[in-house]
Amino acid sequence: MPAIAKPAPTRPPAGIKPPEELAVVHLVAEYWPYARTGGLAEAVRGIATFQAAQGTPVTVFMPLYRSVREAFPDLEPIADSFRVRVGRRVEEVRILQHPGPRRNPRVLFVDHPGCFDRDGIYGEGGSDYGDNPLRFALYNLAALRILPELANVPVVVHAHDWHAALAPVFLRTRFAGREAHDRMAAVLSIHNAGYQGLQGPEVLEEIGLPRELFHWRLMEFYGHVNLLKGGLVFADYATTVSPTHAHELRTATGGFGLHGSFIEMGDRFLGILNGVDLEVWDPETDDEIAATFSSTDLAGKAVCKRALQQEYSLTEAPREPLYGMTARLVGQKGLDLLIDGGPLERAEGQFIFLGQGEERYETALRELAGRHPDRIAVDTEFAEPKEHRLLAGIDLLLMPSLYEPCGLTQMRAQLYGVLPVARRVGGLADTIEDQVTGFLFDGYTSEDLEVALGRAATLYAGGPEAWNEHVVQAMTRDFGWATSAGRYLDVYRRALAAHAPGD
């Protein structure tokens, strides 16, 4: 057994009451509207904003990327610069903030030009930056270093995905023995376990962690250092973004090799469903769409459909089903089922694809659109206003995902009167009621997808009255943050109780 023993599971000691007051500090690599490559930025923004609106002191830490500096030139330093040791290197950093409304989360940026003043967030030209472990180690260390100066109530460090998974590791190793840090709780949320931060064993010395952590019970993973696994080992609690995905991660087929770690956490690992920002995604008030509408007045939905068909030069066909997909064009999203099996060629209706990603998928979709310009359109220049217009205008959403930890698009779509056609995985299974608010299928085959598309087409062909009954049921679902925020608060209090000083 290594000199650094694996931490024992942390549970509230008998007689220790969970704190009523607490502060939450989210550590995340991207956060909307400052930087976004996928759902992570929006999900963390949603829960942080809701927590702040409920009166909880909330701070968000993220790196100061070049794109953020250029888009938000009014950033202000909150203190003098300070030095952070990362392995054998000593780096000087500053913490800047973006002034915003008082009830919003406080957003702080770790400023180090050598690490973050680059064209990309994680890499360029399809390749990750080779020094990503050093970059994110510096970011985590800088945030932890300044935390005691920011809050005078118990602090929960809520880290998100592998980029911030070093925070629990540093908190219980590098900062162990410091009273303020020992009282902090550490919660790790896994938004996408397919990305784990795998590195060679030498990375431990490079980022200033002891070699003893290279052990199968700690951070070693089949000859590599696994940063996400380290976060799981040292976190008090861990969560993922839907109950079904929490079950999937505990299986050999769905756990991305970490199923043993998830199983070992027992009831300290749970799934909490993401929510939707109902102020941003509301068809009754959305000023990005051609006409507003609601579950009690759907007239504007037809206007939006016609405007979308015009925008993408499709035939104006009010009684033909209009499908849409807004996603990163990568294998995870099930694109192989759409382009290899030929369902787009055979299915009735029109299709719009919005998003960018792997060149092979972009090329294949463009070729399909070239053969069927009146019924298939592809737009690889993603912008959020386009996504609003897409969801307002389409009838059906395509989400045939290989895996989907939670997914936000299917929830937003239902609020906009769109029925998803989706594979029964992760959060899709938790948020879509088959044959009621959407159409689910199980097997990862084009044949299973086509059966689901056929069921959707049959219902649509039954006429507006039958179709709109399902649309109204979808639009009246509650996908807000209130329930999930309460579950996070319970996790926070349990985690903090384990670090509360004794009487």
GUMARBA-214658 format. One record per residue (C-alpha): residue in three letters; x, y negated, z negated. Coordinates in pm, whole numbers, padded with zeros to 5 digits. Example, Ala and Ser with C-alpha at 12.3 -4.5 7.8 and 13.67 -1.06 7.14 Angstrom:
BEGIN
(pt "ALA"; (01230; 00450; -00780))
(pt "SER"; (01367; 00106; -00714))
//
This chain:
BEGIN
(pt "MET"; (00000; 00000; 00000))
(pt "PRO"; (00138; -00345; 00084))
(pt "ALA"; (00246; -00593; -00178))
(pt "ILE"; (-00054; -00811; -00089))
(pt "ALA"; (-00349; -00596; -00181))
(pt "LYS"; (-00676; -00620; 00005))
(pt "PRO"; (-00909; -00856; -00185))
(pt "ALA"; (-01180; -00687; -00385))
(pt "PRO"; (-01535; -00764; -00271))
(pt "THR"; (-01641; -01090; -00432))
(pt "ARG"; (-01975; -01089; -00608))
(pt "PRO"; (-02119; -01325; -00868))
(pt "PRO"; (-02002; -01215; -01216))
(pt "ALA"; (-02275; -01138; -01466))
(pt "GLY"; (-02396; -01450; -01644))
(pt "ILE"; (-02260; -01695; -01384))
(pt "LYS"; (-02535; -01909; -01234))
(pt "PRO"; (-02494; -02010; -00869))
(pt "PRO"; (-02436; -02385; -00831))
(pt "GLU"; (-02728; -02610; -00742))
(pt "GLU"; (-02502; -02867; -00574))
(pt "LEU"; (-02252; -02779; -00308))
(pt "ALA"; (-02077; -02922; -00004))
(pt "VAL"; (-02039; -02735; 00323))
(pt "VAL"; (-01734; -02769; 00547))
(pt "HIS"; (-01767; -02616; 00894))
(pt "LEU"; (-01445; -02528; 01075))
(pt "VAL"; (-01513; -02476; 01443))
(pt "ALA"; (-01314; -02506; 01765))
(pt "GLU"; (-01594; -02679; 01956))
(pt "TYR"; (-01892; -02886; 01846))
(pt "TRP"; (-02154; -03060; 02058))
(pt "PRO"; (-02141; -03330; 02190))
(pt "TYR"; (-01762; -03354; 02154))
(pt "ALA"; (-01651; -03028; 02314))
(pt "ARG"; (-01853; -02738; 02448))
(pt "THR"; (-01779; -02429; 02656))
(pt "GLY"; (-02077; -02219; 02545))
(pt "GLY"; (-02334; -02164; 02273))
(pt "LEU"; (-02090; -02195; 01981))
(pt "ALA"; (-02080; -02575; 01993))
(pt "GLU"; (-02457; -02608; 01998))
(pt "ALA"; (-02524; -02343; 01733))
(pt "VAL"; (-02289; -02497; 01478))
(pt "ARG"; (-02417; -02844; 01556))
(pt "GLY"; (-02771; -02720; 01495))
(pt "ILE"; (-02714; -02572; 01151))
(pt "ALA"; (-02480; -02853; 01038))
(pt "THR"; (-02729; -03121; 01142))
(pt "PHE"; (-03018; -02945; 00972))
(pt "GLN"; (-02817; -02898; 00651))
(pt "ALA"; (-02721; -03265; 00647))
(pt "ALA"; (-03082; -03371; 00707))
(pt "GLN"; (-03183; -03164; 00404))
(pt "GLY"; (-02944; -03364; 00187))
(pt "THR"; (-02644; -03130; 00169))
(pt "PRO"; (-02305; -03301; 00210))
(pt "VAL"; (-02173; -03155; 00536))
(pt "THR"; (-01837; -03206; 00704))
(pt "VAL"; (-01731; -03061; 01038))
(pt "PHE"; (-01363; -03018; 01126))
(pt "MET"; (-01248; -02963; 01483))
(pt "PRO"; (-00927; -03030; 01679))
(pt "LEU"; (-00888; -03363; 01856))
(pt "TYR"; (-00871; -03253; 02218))
(pt "ARG"; (-00776; -03493; 02497))
(pt "SER"; (-01131; -03483; 02632))
(pt "VAL"; (-01267; -03592; 02293))
(pt "ARG"; (-01018; -03876; 02262))
(pt "GLU"; (-01110; -04003; 02609))
(pt "ALA"; (-01486; -03977; 02560))
(pt "PHE"; (-01491; -04120; 02207))
(pt "PRO"; (-01230; -04398; 02184))
(pt "ASP"; (-01379; -04538; 01861))
(pt "LEU"; (-01234; -04268; 01635))
(pt "GLU"; (-01095; -04399; 01306))
(pt "PRO"; (-00824; -04253; 01077))
(pt "ILE"; (-00948; -04174; 00728))
(pt "ALA"; (-00605; -04170; 00559))
(pt "ASP"; (-00233; -04185; 00626))
(pt "SER"; (-00075; -03908; 00827))
(pt "PHE"; (00066; -03612; 00636))
(pt "ARG"; (00290; -03314; 00701))
(pt "VAL"; (00186; -02952; 00737))
(pt "ARG"; (00423; -02656; 00737))
(pt "VAL"; (00340; -02388; 00994))
(pt "GLY"; (00591; -02108; 00966))
(pt "ARG"; (00935; -02268; 01002))
(pt "ARG"; (00797; -02583; 01160))
(pt "VAL"; (00682; -02897; 00984))
(pt "GLU"; (00428; -03099; 01181))
(pt "GLU"; (00277; -03440; 01117))
(pt "VAL"; (-00099; -03470; 01156))
(pt "ARG"; (-00370; -03728; 01109))
(pt "ILE"; (-00738; -03687; 01029))
(pt "LEU"; (-00973; -03907; 01229))
(pt "GLN"; (-01347; -03945; 01206))
(pt "HIS"; (-01626; -04047; 01438))
(pt "PRO"; (-01863; -04293; 01273))
(pt "GLY"; (-02223; -04184; 01300))
(pt "PRO"; (-02562; -04205; 01129))
(pt "ARG"; (-02544; -04163; 00756))
(pt "ARG"; (-02758; -03849; 00739))
(pt "ASN"; (-02560; -03676; 01013))
(pt "PRO"; (-02270; -03442; 00935))
(pt "ARG"; (-01937; -03615; 00890))
(pt "VAL"; (-01725; -03510; 01189))
(pt "LEU"; (-01348; -03509; 01135))
(pt "PHE"; (-01077; -03435; 01390))
(pt "VAL"; (-00730; -03291; 01334))
(pt "ASP"; (-00501; -03508; 01544))
(pt "HIS"; (-00176; -03356; 01669))
(pt "PRO"; (-00099; -03454; 02031))
(pt "GLY"; (00157; -03180; 02081))
(pt "CYS"; (-00106; -02913; 02015))
(pt "PHE"; (-00429; -03067; 02137))
(pt "ASP"; (-00359; -03345; 02388))
(pt "ARG"; (-00403; -03112; 02687))
(pt "ASP"; (-00639; -03072; 02979))
(pt "GLY"; (-00806; -02764; 02834))
(pt "ILE"; (-00946; -02647; 02502))
(pt "TYR"; (-00823; -02288; 02499))
(pt "GLY"; (-00621; -02280; 02821))
(pt "GLU"; (-00605; -02377; 03187))
(pt "GLY"; (-00643; -02200; 03519))
(pt "GLY"; (-00808; -01896; 03365))
(pt "SER"; (-00520; -01833; 03120))
(pt "ASP"; (-00504; -01906; 02749))
(pt "TYR"; (-00234; -02131; 02610))
(pt "GLY"; (00050; -01914; 02482))
(pt "ASP"; (00075; -02109; 02156))
(pt "ASN"; (-00294; -02084; 02063))
(pt "PRO"; (-00217; -01906; 01732))
(pt "LEU"; (00011; -02194; 01631))
(pt "ARG"; (-00240; -02457; 01747))
(pt "PHE"; (-00530; -02313; 01550))
(pt "ALA"; (-00314; -02227; 01248))
(pt "LEU"; (-00212; -02593; 01227))
(pt "TYR"; (-00574; -02701; 01259))
(pt "ASN"; (-00687; -02466; 00979))
(pt "LEU"; (-00401; -02561; 00750))
(pt "ALA"; (-00457; -02935; 00796))
(pt "ALA"; (-00827; -02903; 00716))
(pt "LEU"; (-00763; -02693; 00404))
(pt "ARG"; (-00489; -02928; 00289))
(pt "ILE"; (-00717; -03233; 00279))
(pt "LEU"; (-01037; -03065; 00158))
(pt "PRO"; (-00990; -03133; -00217))
(pt "GLU"; (-00989; -03506; -00139))
(pt "LEU"; (-01323; -03497; 00041))
(pt "ALA"; (-01570; -03345; -00206))
(pt "ASN"; (-01625; -03347; -00583))
(pt "VAL"; (-01879; -03063; -00583))
(pt "PRO"; (-01822; -02692; -00512))
(pt "VAL"; (-01708; -02645; -00152))
(pt "VAL"; (-01803; -02371; 00093))
(pt "VAL"; (-01556; -02331; 00378))
(pt "HIS"; (-01769; -02200; 00663))
(pt "ALA"; (-01539; -02080; 00941))
(pt "HIS"; (-01664; -01989; 01288))
(pt "ASP"; (-01512; -01727; 01520))
(pt "TRP"; (-01147; -01628; 01552))
(pt "HIS"; (-01017; -01984; 01598))
(pt "ALA"; (-01112; -02064; 01237))
(pt "ALA"; (-01077; -01712; 01094))
(pt "LEU"; (-00734; -01804; 00956))
(pt "ALA"; (-00903; -02040; 00709))
(pt "PRO"; (-01012; -01759; 00468))
(pt "VAL"; (-00669; -01596; 00512))
(pt "PHE"; (-00475; -01914; 00426))
(pt "LEU"; (-00720; -02000; 00148))
(pt "ARG"; (-00647; -01672; -00036))
(pt "THR"; (-00273; -01655; 00043))
(pt "ARG"; (-00104; -01985; 00120))
(pt "PHE"; (-00333; -02191; -00110))
(pt "ALA"; (-00386; -01922; -00375))
(pt "GLY"; (-00321; -02046; -00728))
(pt "ARG"; (-00431; -02402; -00661))
(pt "GLU"; (-00731; -02466; -00880))
(pt "ALA"; (-00931; -02667; -00627))
(pt "HIS"; (-00882; -02410; -00353))
(pt "ASP"; (-00940; -02110; -00577))
(pt "ARG"; (-01288; -02248; -00654))
(pt "MET"; (-01379; -02275; -00285))
(pt "ALA"; (-01588; -02005; -00124))
(pt "ALA"; (-01513; -01871; 00224))
(pt "VAL"; (-01782; -01764; 00471))
(pt "LEU"; (-01699; -01644; 00822))
(pt "SER"; (-01954; -01644; 01104))
(pt "ILE"; (-01893; -01427; 01409))
(pt "HIS"; (-02059; -01573; 01716))
(pt "ASN"; (-01882; -01352; 01968))
(pt "ALA"; (-01685; -01055; 01838))
(pt "GLY"; (-01553; -00985; 02185))
(pt "TYR"; (-01287; -01250; 02121))
(pt "GLN"; (-01066; -01162; 01824))
(pt "GLY"; (-00740; -01352; 01860))
(pt "LEU"; (-00517; -01047; 01916))
(pt "GLN"; (-00144; -01125; 01888))
(pt "GLY"; (00188; -00949; 01849))
(pt "PRO"; (00318; -00875; 01497))
(pt "GLU"; (00568; -01161; 01521))
(pt "VAL"; (00285; -01414; 01501))
(pt "LEU"; (00262; -01370; 01124))
(pt "GLU"; (00603; -01527; 01069))
(pt "GLU"; (00534; -01793; 01333))
(pt "ILE"; (00226; -01920; 01151))
(pt "GLY"; (00362; -01875; 00801))
(pt "LEU"; (00193; -01559; 00676))
(pt "PRO"; (00377; -01277; 00495))
(pt "ARG"; (00476; -00967; 00690))
(pt "GLU"; (00289; -00758; 00432))
(pt "LEU"; (-00036; -00858; 00599))
(pt "PHE"; (00056; -00634; 00894))
(pt "HIS"; (-00127; -00337; 00745))
(pt "TRP"; (-00431; -00151; 00872))
(pt "ARG"; (-00638; -00257; 00571))
(pt "LEU"; (-00552; -00623; 00625))
(pt "MET"; (-00470; -00776; 00965))
(pt "GLU"; (-00312; -00496; 01169))
(pt "PHE"; (-00525; -00366; 01458))
(pt "TYR"; (-00378; -00091; 01681))
(pt "GLY"; (-00031; -00242; 01675))
(pt "HIS"; (-00150; -00604; 01700))
(pt "VAL"; (-00237; -00878; 01456))
(pt "ASN"; (-00611; -00939; 01466))
(pt "LEU"; (-00698; -01288; 01343))
(pt "LEU"; (-01072; -01222; 01332))
(pt "LYS"; (-01017; -00910; 01125))
(pt "GLY"; (-00806; -01113; 00883))
(pt "GLY"; (-01093; -01354; 00837))
(pt "LEU"; (-01328; -01063; 00761))
(pt "VAL"; (-01086; -00918; 00507))
(pt "PHE"; (-01043; -01241; 00311))
(pt "ALA"; (-01392; -01393; 00344))
(pt "ASP"; (-01637; -01371; 00056))
(pt "TYR"; (-01925; -01318; 00299))
(pt "ALA"; (-01952; -01282; 00674))
(pt "THR"; (-02247; -01340; 00901))
(pt "THR"; (-02333; -01295; 01264))
(pt "VAL"; (-02598; -01468; 01466))
(pt "SER"; (-02887; -01221; 01469))
(pt "PRO"; (-03005; -00923; 01261))
(pt "THR"; (-02996; -00684; 01557))
(pt "HIS"; (-02640; -00785; 01643))
(pt "ALA"; (-02534; -00725; 01280))
(pt "HIS"; (-02653; -00367; 01325))
(pt "GLU"; (-02477; -00338; 01663))
(pt "LEU"; (-02147; -00457; 01517))
(pt "ARG"; (-02158; -00173; 01265))
(pt "THR"; (-02157; 00085; 01546))
(pt "ALA"; (-01865; 00231; 01739))
(pt "THR"; (-02025; 00132; 02070))
(pt "GLY"; (-02111; -00225; 01971))
(pt "GLY"; (-01847; -00324; 01717))
(pt "PHE"; (-01560; -00411; 01955))
(pt "GLY"; (-01332; -00186; 01750))
(pt "LEU"; (-01408; -00363; 01422))
(pt "HIS"; (-01712; -00158; 01322))
(pt "GLY"; (-01524; -00011; 01026))
(pt "SER"; (-01453; -00359; 00890))
(pt "PHE"; (-01815; -00462; 00925))
(pt "ILE"; (-01936; -00143; 00760))
(pt "GLU"; (-01690; -00183; 00473))
(pt "MET"; (-01830; -00527; 00389))
(pt "GLY"; (-02164; -00368; 00302))
(pt "ASP"; (-02426; -00622; 00201))
(pt "ARG"; (-02168; -00901; 00224))
(pt "PHE"; (-02216; -00890; 00602))
(pt "LEU"; (-02555; -00989; 00742))
(pt "GLY"; (-02724; -01130; 01048))
(pt "ILE"; (-02887; -01473; 01041))
(pt "LEU"; (-03062; -01585; 01355))
(pt "ASN"; (-02954; -01909; 01522))
(pt "GLY"; (-03208; -02185; 01571))
(pt "VAL"; (-03289; -02452; 01828))
(pt "ASP"; (-03265; -02827; 01779))
(pt "LEU"; (-03632; -02912; 01817))
(pt "GLU"; (-03563; -03280; 01859))
(pt "VAL"; (-03349; -03216; 02168))
(pt "TRP"; (-03551; -02930; 02317))
(pt "ASP"; (-03914; -03039; 02321))
(pt "PRO"; (-04110; -03053; 02650))
(pt "GLU"; (-04355; -03302; 02497))
(pt "THR"; (-04086; -03569; 02452))
(pt "ASP"; (-03806; -03464; 02690))
(pt "ASP"; (-03708; -03764; 02904))
(pt "GLU"; (-03484; -03550; 03127))
(pt "ILE"; (-03773; -03371; 03299))
(pt "ALA"; (-04010; -03475; 03579))
(pt "ALA"; (-04322; -03462; 03358))
(pt "THR"; (-04381; -03377; 02994))
(pt "PHE"; (-04618; -03100; 02889))
(pt "SER"; (-04728; -02901; 02585))
(pt "SER"; (-04893; -02574; 02491))
(pt "THR"; (-05230; -02751; 02499))
(pt "ASP"; (-05170; -02934; 02827))
(pt "LEU"; (-04963; -02743; 03082))
(pt "ALA"; (-05030; -02972; 03378))
(pt "GLY"; (-04678; -03120; 03367))
(pt "LYS"; (-04522; -02775; 03405))
(pt "ALA"; (-04642; -02755; 03767))
(pt "VAL"; (-04499; -03100; 03836))
(pt "CYS"; (-04163; -02989; 03698))
(pt "LYS"; (-04166; -02673; 03911))
(pt "ARG"; (-04231; -02869; 04229))
(pt "ALA"; (-03958; -03121; 04144))
(pt "LEU"; (-03710; -02838; 04077))
(pt "GLN"; (-03787; -02670; 04408))
(pt "GLN"; (-03730; -03001; 04583))
(pt "GLU"; (-03404; -03063; 04396))
(pt "TYR"; (-03262; -02730; 04513))
(pt "SER"; (-03415; -02738; 04865))
(pt "LEU"; (-03635; -02435; 04805))
(pt "THR"; (-03971; -02384; 04968))
(pt "GLU"; (-04243; -02553; 04763))
(pt "ALA"; (-04444; -02248; 04659))
(pt "PRO"; (-04659; -02310; 04349))
(pt "ARG"; (-04787; -01951; 04328))
(pt "GLU"; (-04455; -01779; 04387))
(pt "PRO"; (-04260; -01686; 04071))
(pt "LEU"; (-03954; -01904; 04018))
(pt "TYR"; (-03670; -01736; 03825))
(pt "GLY"; (-03375; -01917; 03674))
(pt "MET"; (-03047; -01834; 03504))
(pt "THR"; (-02836; -02083; 03312))
(pt "ALA"; (-02523; -01923; 03174))
(pt "ARG"; (-02151; -01879; 03210))
(pt "LEU"; (-02105; -01664; 03519))
(pt "VAL"; (-01916; -01381; 03350))
(pt "GLY"; (-01965; -01007; 03316))
(pt "GLN"; (-02123; -01032; 02971))
(pt "LYS"; (-02428; -01202; 03124))
(pt "GLY"; (-02526; -00900; 03333))
(pt "LEU"; (-02447; -01047; 03673))
(pt "ASP"; (-02329; -00711; 03804))
(pt "LEU"; (-02687; -00583; 03775))
(pt "LEU"; (-02810; -00872; 03988))
(pt "ILE"; (-02557; -00872; 04269))
(pt "ASP"; (-02439; -00509; 04295))
(pt "GLY"; (-02774; -00334; 04276))
(pt "GLY"; (-02949; -00572; 04511))
(pt "PRO"; (-03254; -00673; 04302))
(pt "LEU"; (-03219; -01032; 04423))
(pt "GLU"; (-03260; -00909; 04779))
(pt "ARG"; (-03567; -00699; 04699))
(pt "ALA"; (-03752; -00895; 04430))
(pt "GLU"; (-04028; -01132; 04528))
(pt "GLY"; (-03989; -01492; 04424))
(pt "GLN"; (-03726; -01764; 04417))
(pt "PHE"; (-03404; -01780; 04212))
(pt "ILE"; (-03189; -02065; 04082))
(pt "PHE"; (-02850; -02003; 03917))
(pt "LEU"; (-02691; -02281; 03710))
(pt "GLY"; (-02345; -02236; 03563))
(pt "GLN"; (-01982; -02170; 03643))
(pt "GLY"; (-01744; -01888; 03564))
(pt "GLU"; (-01555; -01611; 03735))
(pt "GLU"; (-01484; -01673; 04101))
(pt "ARG"; (-01613; -01331; 04209))
(pt "TYR"; (-01959; -01402; 04070))
(pt "GLU"; (-01971; -01755; 04207))
(pt "THR"; (-01873; -01622; 04551))
(pt "ALA"; (-02124; -01335; 04545))
(pt "LEU"; (-02411; -01564; 04444))
(pt "ARG"; (-02320; -01821; 04707))
(pt "GLU"; (-02320; -01549; 04973))
(pt "LEU"; (-02668; -01443; 04864))
(pt "ALA"; (-02785; -01804; 04872))
(pt "GLY"; (-02637; -01842; 05219))
(pt "ARG"; (-02844; -01550; 05345))
(pt "HIS"; (-03162; -01671; 05171))
(pt "PRO"; (-03141; -02051; 05148))
(pt "ASP"; (-03518; -02087; 05116))
(pt "ARG"; (-03538; -01871; 04802))
(pt "ILE"; (-03195; -01857; 04631))
(pt "ALA"; (-02996; -02158; 04509))
(pt "VAL"; (-02664; -02174; 04321))
(pt "ASP"; (-02532; -02475; 04127))
(pt "THR"; (-02190; -02433; 03967))
(pt "GLU"; (-02173; -02794; 03844))
(pt "PHE"; (-02332; -02746; 03503))
(pt "ALA"; (-02472; -03047; 03316))
(pt "GLU"; (-02714; -03044; 03025))
(pt "PRO"; (-02979; -03260; 03200))
(pt "LYS"; (-02987; -03000; 03477))
(pt "GLU"; (-03053; -02730; 03219))
(pt "HIS"; (-03348; -02929; 03084))
(pt "ARG"; (-03492; -02964; 03436))
(pt "LEU"; (-03432; -02596; 03509))
(pt "LEU"; (-03613; -02472; 03199))
(pt "ALA"; (-03899; -02714; 03255))
(pt "GLY"; (-03951; -02594; 03613))
(pt "ILE"; (-03893; -02218; 03619))
(pt "ASP"; (-04146; -01950; 03530))
(pt "LEU"; (-03905; -01675; 03428))
(pt "LEU"; (-03555; -01666; 03280))
(pt "LEU"; (-03298; -01399; 03370))
(pt "MET"; (-03088; -01267; 03079))
(pt "PRO"; (-02985; -00909; 03168))
(pt "SER"; (-02690; -00933; 02928))
(pt "LEU"; (-02444; -00655; 02863))
(pt "TYR"; (-02440; -00789; 02507))
(pt "GLU"; (-02581; -01106; 02355))
(pt "PRO"; (-02503; -01177; 01988))
(pt "CYS"; (-02788; -01427; 01963))
(pt "GLY"; (-02849; -01641; 02265))
(pt "LEU"; (-03009; -01983; 02251))
(pt "THR"; (-03132; -02009; 02609))
(pt "GLN"; (-03411; -01754; 02567))
(pt "MET"; (-03546; -01949; 02268))
(pt "ARG"; (-03530; -02284; 02445))
(pt "ALA"; (-03688; -02128; 02752))
(pt "GLN"; (-03989; -01999; 02560))
(pt "LEU"; (-04044; -02343; 02409))
(pt "TYR"; (-04060; -02473; 02768))
(pt "GLY"; (-04318; -02215; 02874))
(pt "VAL"; (-04073; -01973; 03036))
(pt "LEU"; (-04093; -01596; 02986))
(pt "PRO"; (-03748; -01427; 02973))
(pt "VAL"; (-03662; -01104; 03151))
(pt "ALA"; (-03389; -00972; 02923))
(pt "ARG"; (-03205; -00667; 02804))
(pt "ARG"; (-03302; -00548; 02456))
(pt "VAL"; (-02976; -00636; 02279))
(pt "GLY"; (-02870; -00866; 01995))
(pt "GLY"; (-03072; -01180; 01948))
(pt "LEU"; (-03270; -01113; 02265))
(pt "ALA"; (-03439; -00823; 02087))
(pt "ASP"; (-03505; -01043; 01783))
(pt "THR"; (-03659; -01339; 01967))
(pt "ILE"; (-03854; -01191; 02260))
(pt "GLU"; (-04174; -00989; 02215))
(pt "ASP"; (-04195; -00746; 02503))
(pt "GLN"; (-04494; -00794; 02735))
(pt "VAL"; (-04607; -01087; 02516))
(pt "THR"; (-04348; -01363; 02535))
(pt "GLY"; (-04117; -01191; 02781))
(pt "PHE"; (-04007; -00863; 02936))
(pt "LEU"; (-03739; -00642; 02778))
(pt "PHE"; (-03553; -00344; 02923))
(pt "ASP"; (-03302; -00107; 02765))
(pt "GLY"; (-03062; 00057; 03010))
(pt "TYR"; (-02778; -00140; 03162))
(pt "THR"; (-02873; -00048; 03518))
(pt "SER"; (-03014; -00241; 03813))
(pt "GLU"; (-03301; 00009; 03822))
(pt "ASP"; (-03408; -00079; 03465))
(pt "LEU"; (-03382; -00447; 03550))
(pt "GLU"; (-03598; -00404; 03860))
(pt "VAL"; (-03869; -00228; 03657))
(pt "ALA"; (-03878; -00526; 03419))
(pt "LEU"; (-03886; -00769; 03712))
(pt "GLY"; (-04176; -00569; 03854))
(pt "ARG"; (-04372; -00597; 03530))
(pt "ALA"; (-04312; -00973; 03528))
(pt "ALA"; (-04421; -01006; 03891))
(pt "THR"; (-04738; -00806; 03826))
(pt "LEU"; (-04842; -01030; 03539))
(pt "TYR"; (-04764; -01342; 03739))
(pt "ALA"; (-04968; -01216; 04034))
(pt "GLY"; (-05266; -01171; 03801))
(pt "GLY"; (-05329; -01544; 03818))
(pt "PRO"; (-05270; -01857; 03609))
(pt "GLU"; (-05525; -01778; 03339))
(pt "ALA"; (-05366; -01448; 03231))
(pt "TRP"; (-05013; -01586; 03279))
(pt "ASN"; (-05075; -01900; 03075))
(pt "GLU"; (-05199; -01697; 02778))
(pt "HIS"; (-04846; -01560; 02749))
(pt "VAL"; (-04690; -01900; 02817))
(pt "VAL"; (-04882; -02054; 02527))
(pt "GLN"; (-04778; -01772; 02293))
(pt "ALA"; (-04413; -01830; 02390))
(pt "MET"; (-04436; -02207; 02343))
(pt "THR"; (-04582; -02179; 01993))
(pt "ARG"; (-04305; -01959; 01850))
(pt "ASP"; (-04101; -02108; 01566))
(pt "PHE"; (-03735; -02119; 01668))
(pt "GLY"; (-03628; -02401; 01434))
(pt "TRP"; (-03351; -02385; 01176))
(pt "ALA"; (-03558; -02395; 00854))
(pt "THR"; (-03570; -02022; 00778))
(pt "SER"; (-03209; -01956; 00878))
(pt "ALA"; (-03083; -02256; 00681))
(pt "GLY"; (-03241; -02113; 00368))
(pt "ARG"; (-03063; -01782; 00422))
(pt "TYR"; (-02727; -01959; 00467))
(pt "LEU"; (-02785; -02152; 00146))
(pt "ASP"; (-02840; -01824; -00039))
(pt "VAL"; (-02513; -01686; 00105))
(pt "TYR"; (-02327; -02002; 00003))
(pt "ARG"; (-02453; -01987; -00355))
(pt "ARG"; (-02365; -01620; -00391))
(pt "ALA"; (-02017; -01680; -00255))
(pt "LEU"; (-01955; -01981; -00479))
(pt "ALA"; (-02079; -01801; -00788))
(pt "ALA"; (-01794; -01554; -00747))
(pt "HIS"; (-01544; -01839; -00781))
(pt "ALA"; (-01713; -02038; -01055))
(pt "PRO"; (-01506; -02092; -01371))
(pt "GLY"; (-01617; -01890; -01672))
(pt "ASP"; (-01791; -02044; -01971))
//
